[in-house]
Amino acid sequence: MADQTFDTIIVGAGIVGSALAAFLSKDNEHESILLIDRSFHALSGSTGSAPGLVGQLNVSQTLTTLAQESVQEYASMAGAFKKVGCLELASSDAGLSEQQERLAMATDRGMKASIVDHDESAKLLPPIVKKDSFRQALYFPDDGLADPGVITHAYRSQAKSRGVQFEEADVVEIKQSGDAVTGVVTADGRSFQARQIVVASGIWTTSLLLETIQKQIPLVPVAHPYVYSSARDSRHIDYPFVRWPERLVYARDHGERDGFGTYDHPPLAVDNPGASAVSDWQGSGFDTAVSKALKECFSSGFGSAETDLSSDSLELKLQEKISGIFTLTPDNLPVVGAIGPEGLWIAAAIWVTTAAGCAKFLTKLLKGEDVDDHMKSALDPGRFGSSVPVEELKKQALKTYNHIYGADESGGGS
């Protein structure tokens, strides 16, 4: 059987890959596109385990722009984005000063934000938040919660309606001839040809590129703890999601349970991710961070399953612990663009917050349209250069984990 031939093959059908397939096929009926993923029935990548918090203001103008463009996309889809707002809580003098700086930054960029004192903040916060965990809040009313599953399936539906072909398979090799890519090979031995290939496979991107074309990109998969409470009645209120930047903790209301994550632990690289973006719980390191967050940020009701809860408590218990996997870069920015050989592209958005924006940007590059030069440079896969050893770049990437709220284009949070 002859190999099937396409103009473009997109490897990976999470939010980025699915959005790219939808954007690239719009008003482009003469282009043949193949979207290939190991499973279209389950979101096995980082998309499937993402908590869905979307905060748009970042020190990096690039990340802010990508987030705003993504929110515009998500808000246009039924059930994909809920504008609940975000409250960033601060307790130290340095934290309060940082809030003033972020308020000024938001104002300069035309974004809605306001400082809210302790008493007024307490009225907006979900009841799981410990009221003495902060002194004041910075409120972003236009931030919200994205549903990664709804978004991904919406983009897939758009792509399919525009003629994009779907193939369920595991890509194990990128084929090339001379200095150009020619196609991909799947685990079951099938081959698909294309003049350009986009790798949007998230935490598996590094291994695919390294094993097949000996190309190393400093994308470092890391494990991240996220915990859920046991089920409870819905509060019927759309509470803002909450961040404690000083404590590296965040939380949200999931409707009939609560959840929170923490970056307050040593970063843990995942060298060989398995078949999904969920790894084994990382023992005492995660347990210590979760216990600290529970003690410092949450009311007594958000405790362990063994907690003896009083009748007037919130009746919340830890029920599920997840070690999700996502990818870090040395500067905490996405990696989007051509990587060589000719015809090979990469789309690593890192966050649901910026996924659609990254896909839109790459669509312009693939179509040869004009793009912002500063953003192109900020996202360029070659920006890390060749003078710094890859192992050193990986160390720089891991350092950003504990500075996750401080990305910028001069070196991220490292």
N, C-alpha and C positions, 0 to 999 in steps of 0.2 A: 504493500500500500504506500503510495507516494506521500511525502510529507505535506501537510497543509501549510500554506504560505499566507502571511499577514503583513500588513504595513507596520503594525505595532503590536508587541506582546507586552502586557503588564503582568508582572509576577507579584501576586499578593492582592487579596481582595478585601482588606480591612477598609477603614474609612478612606484612607489616602488613595489606595488603588482603585476602589469603587468610584470615588469622586472623580479621579482622573479619567476613568473610562467614560463616565457620564459627560464630563466637560469636553474631552477630546472628540467624542462622537457627535457633539451638538453642531448642527449645520455643517457636517463634514461627512456626508453620505458616501463619498468616494473613497474614504479611508477604511480599510479592514482592520479591526482591532480584536485581539484575543485577550480576555481576562482569565487568568489561570490561578487557581488556589487549591490547596490540598483538601479543603472542605468548604462548601457553600451552605452547609446545613448548620454548622456551629461556628461561632466567632472564636477561633482558637488562639488568635493573636492578642496583642495588648489591647486592641479595640474592645474585645469581649470582657476584659476585666477592669477597664477604666472606670473610675467612680463618676466621671462626667462633669466635674466642676470646671466652669469656664470663667476665669478672671481675665479681663482684657488689658489692664494697664501693666506694663512692664518697663523696667529701665531701658530695655532694648526697644527702640522705635520699630525695628523689624518685627519683633514678636508682637508688639501692640497692633501693628497694621495687619499682620496675618490673623490675629485673634479677632479683630473687628470684621475682617472679611469673612471669616468662618462663621461668626455669629449671624451675619446677614444671611448667609446660606442656610444655617440651621433654623433660623427663625421663620424661613419661608416654607418649612416642611411641617405638616400636621403632626403634632405630638413629639417633635424632635427637640425642642428647646423651650424651657420654662424660665422666664425672666423673674427670678426670685430675689436677685440682689446678692451682694457679698458683704459681710462685715469682717474687717480685719481688726483684731483686738491687740491692744498694747498695754503693757503694765509698767515698763521702766521709762525713765526720762529719755533714754536714747530711742526707745520705741515710739514715744510721743513725738519726738523730733523727726523721726523717720516718717511718721504719718503726715506731718506738715509738709515735708518735702514731696511726698507722693501726691498730696492734695494739690500742691502747686504744679506738679508735673501733669496731673490730670486736667487741671484748668488750662494749662498751656496747650494741651492737645485737644481741647474742646470736649472733654469727657465729663460726665456728671459724677460728682463725688462730694462728700461733705463729712466734716468731723461731727460725731455724735457723742454727747457726754455719757457717763456711765449709766445714769438712771434711765435716760431715753433709750440707750442701747439695750438695756435689760428687757425693755418692752418688746424689742424686735427679735431677740434671740430665742432659739428653741430652748425648751426647759431643761435639756441635758447639760447646758453650759453652766459651769460654776461661776457664780456672780462675782467672786473675788479673784477671778483669774485675769482681770483686766481693769484698767482705769478709764479708758475711753476707746472709741471705735472709729474707724474710717469706713464710710459706707459708699458702696458702688451700686446704685440701683439698677443699672443695666446689665450687670453680670447675671449668670444663671446656671442652670443645670441642663446638660445635653444628654440625650439618650443615644449612646453610640450604636446600639442595635437598630433603632428606627432609622437613624441617619444612613447607616451602611446599606440597609435594605432599600431605602428610597433611592439612593444613587444607583444601586444595582438595577432597580426597576427602570430608571431612566436610561441607563446604558443598554439594557436588553431591548427596550422599545426602539432604540436607535440603531439596532443591528449589531451590537457588540456580541461576539460569541463567547460563551462561558465554557471552561473546561476544568473539570475537577481532577487534579493530579498534583504530584509533588515534584517540583522542578529541582533537578540535582546537578544540572550542568548548563552553562551558557556556552554555546558554540561560537567559534570565531574563525575567520580565514584572513590571514595577514593581520592588518591593523583594524579590522572591522568585525562586529558581531554578525552572526548569520542566523541564530535561532537558539532554541533551548531543547534540552532532553529531559524527559520525566523518569521517575523511578521505575515505571513499568515499561521503559524502553521506547516510548514514542518520541518522535521529533516534530517540532514545529519551527518553521522558518519565518524570519522577519528581518526587515532592514534596521529596525530600532527596537530596543528592549528596555523597559523600565523596571527596575527592581524596587518594589515597594513592599518588601516582605518583613519589615519591622525587625524584631529581635533576631531573625534568621538571616538578615542581610549580610552581615559580616562573614558568616561561614560560607554562604553561597558564593560570594565574590572571591573569597580567599581560596576555596577549594577548586574553583573552576577557571578563574583567570588570574590567580595569584595577585589580586588587587586587595590591599588592606586599607580600609576606611576606619577611622577611630570611633566606631559605634560600639558602645560597651553595654551589654545587657546587665541589669542589676535587679536584685530582688527587693520588694517593697511591701511592708506589712499594712494590711487593711483589715479592720474587724467590724463585724456587724453585731447589733444587739439581737435579742430574741424578738419574735413578733409581738406587736402591740396594736391597739386600735389606732387608726389614722387620726391625726390631730386636726385634719380638715383646715389647715392653715399652711400657706406656702412660705415657710420660714427661709430666710437667707441662709446660704451656706456660710461657714465660719472658718476663719484662719487665725492662727496665733503665730505670726511670722517669727517672733522671738523664740518660740518653743518648737518651731518646725512641725506643727500639728494642724490638721484641718478636719472638718466634720461636716456632715450633711444629713438631712432628713430624707430617708428613702421611701417615705409614704407610710408603710406599716412596720418599719424598723429604722434604726439609726446606724450610721457608720462613721468611722474615722480612720485616718491614716497618719503616720508619723515618719519624718525623716531624721529623727533625733537618735541615730545609732550609726555605728561605723558602716560605710557602704559595703555591700556584698555583691561582687561581680558573679555573674552566672556564665561560666565559660562555654558550656555546651547546652543551650536550652533544649528541652524535650519537645514533644509534639504540641504543647500548649504553652501559653504565657503565664502559667501558674506553676510554681515550684513548691517543694516541701517547705513547711514552716521552719524558719531559721533559728529555732531553739531559744536559748537564753538571751541572745542579742535582741531579738524581736520582743520577747516577753518583757525584758527590762524596759524597753522603750514604750511599749503599750502600757505597762503598769505606771510608768512615770506620767504619761499623758492622762491616764485615768485620774491620778491623784491631783494633778495640777490644773486640769482643764474642765473636768466633768463632775457633775453632781454624783452623789453616792449611788444613785440608781443605776448608773452606767458602770456596772461592776462585773465581776466574774460570776460564773454559774453557781459558785458555792456561796456567794454573798447572801447573808440573811437579811432580806429586804423588809423594811417596815411597811405597814399597811398604807401609809401616806406617801411612800416613795414613788418614783417614776416607774417602778417595776420593769426596769431594763436590765438585761444580763447579756454578757458576751455569749453569743451562740456560734458564730462562725469566724474563723481566722483564715485569711487568705494571704499567701505570699505571691503577689503579682510580679510580673517581670516587665520592665520597660527599658528603653535605651537612653543612655547618656552620651553626650559629645563633650569634647574638651572645653567648649565655650557655652554649652547649654543651648545652642541654637540648632535648628533643623539643618539637614544636609539635603540640598535639592539642586540638581543640575547634571551636566555631562561629566563622566568620570574617565572616559577612554577605556577600551578602544572605541573607535568610531561607531556611533549608534547606540552606545550604552549609557543609560541614565539612571540616576538614583533619586528616590523620593522617600526620605526619612523625616517625617514631621515631628516625631517625638511625642507630641501631645495631641489629644483630641481638640484642645483649644485652638490649635493652629492647623489642623489637618486639611480642612477645605481650602484655606488660604494657600497652603503649600501646593495643593493639587491645581488650583487656579493659576498659580505662578508658573508651575512646570508646563501646564497646557500652553501658556503663551510662549515659553521657550521652544517647545516642540513644534509649534506652528510658525515659529520665526517672527513673532510679534515683538514690538518694543516692550522692554521691561525697565523698571527702576534699577539704575546701575548700582546704587548703594545696596539694595536688597540682593541683587545678583551676587555681589561680592560677599555679603554677609552669609549667604547660604551656600556659596560655591564649595563643592566637595574638595577642591584643591587648595582651599585657604589655609590648611594646616601645614602645607609645604612638605618638603622631603628632607629638610635638615634635622628635624626633631625625630628621634626614633619612635616607632609606633608604640612601644611599651611605655615610653614616657608620656605620650599623648593619652594613653589609656589611664595612666595615673592621674593626669590632669582632669580627665573626664570624671573619674571617681570622686575627686575632690569637690566637684560641683554639687554632688548629692546633698551635702549638708549646707549648701548655700542656694537652694533651689529657687528661692524667691528673689535672687539678686543677679539674674542674667543680664549681661550687656555685651555690646559688640567689641569690647576691648579686652575680653578675656573671661566673660561669664562670671560665674561665682567662684572660680578657683582662687 
